[in-house]
Amino acid sequence: MDILQQLYDTVLERKDEKQEGSYTCYLFEQGLDKILKKCGEECSEVIIAAKNPNTEELKYELADFLYHAMVLMAERGLTWDDIIRELSDRH
């Protein structure tokens, strides 16, 4: 699970450093509406992939969704610790 934190740290770096040509930086520059739109699109793609028998497609779409969710988390100031704590409280 360390990869999720590593990827999130990279997302945070892109938010602060603004690397030219970075898709992550582009999302932050476009703002919350664009980030939310991409989260919605990716969620829809997960749903469609889940209907199909090919789990490779589902794996790919879930990875895309998690990436965009991390961008949203960074935009709104949430961390993986926040999410894990919430899940733990529900358990």
N, C-alpha and C positions, 0 to 999 in steps of 0.2 A: 504493500500500500504506500510505500515511500514515494513511488512515482507520482502519485496524486499531489503530494506536497511539493515535489520537485517541479512539476508542471505549473502548479499554482504560483510558486516562487518566480518562475519565468514570466508568467502572466503579470505579476506585480512589477517585475523589472521593466517589462514593456510599457506598463502604465506610466512609470516614472521617467523612463529614458527616451521614449519616442523614437524608435529606430525606423528609419525610412524603409519602405517596402514591407514592413511587418503587418500582416493581417490583423494581429492582435492590437497593434497601435491604431490601425484604421478603425477598428471597432470602438476603441476608447475615444478617438477623435470624433466619430459620428454620434456618440452619446448613447444614453440609456434606451431611447426608442429603437435604435438600430440593434443594440444588443438584445433587447426583448424580442424583436422581430426574428432574429437569428435563432434564439432559444425556441420560439414557437415553431419555426420551420423545422428545426432539428427534432423537436418532440414529435411532430407529425411524421417525419421520416422514420423515427423509431417505431411508431405505431404500425406503419405500413410494413416495415421490415419484419416486425414480430408476427404478422399474419402469414408471411411466406415461410416455406420450410427451410430456406437457406440461413443457417445461423451465422454464417460468415458476414452476411449483409447486416444482420442485427448487431453483431459485435462492432462492426464499422460505424454504424449509426449511433450506437450507444456511446462510443468513444467521442464522436463529434458532439453529441449532446453534452457529455460531461465537460468537454473543453469549453463550450459556450456557457455552461453553468458556472464554470470557474471564472470566466470573464465577468459574468454578472455578479458573482460573489465579490470579486475585487472591486467592481464599480460601486457596489453598495457597502463595502467595508466589512464583509463577513470573511471568516477564516474557516479552514477545515476543523479547527478546534471548536468553533461555534456549532458547526453542523454535527460533529461527533457528540458534543455535549447534549444537543437536542435529541439526537437518536438515543443516547444513553438514558436520558430522562424519560423517554417513552418506553424503554425496555422494562 
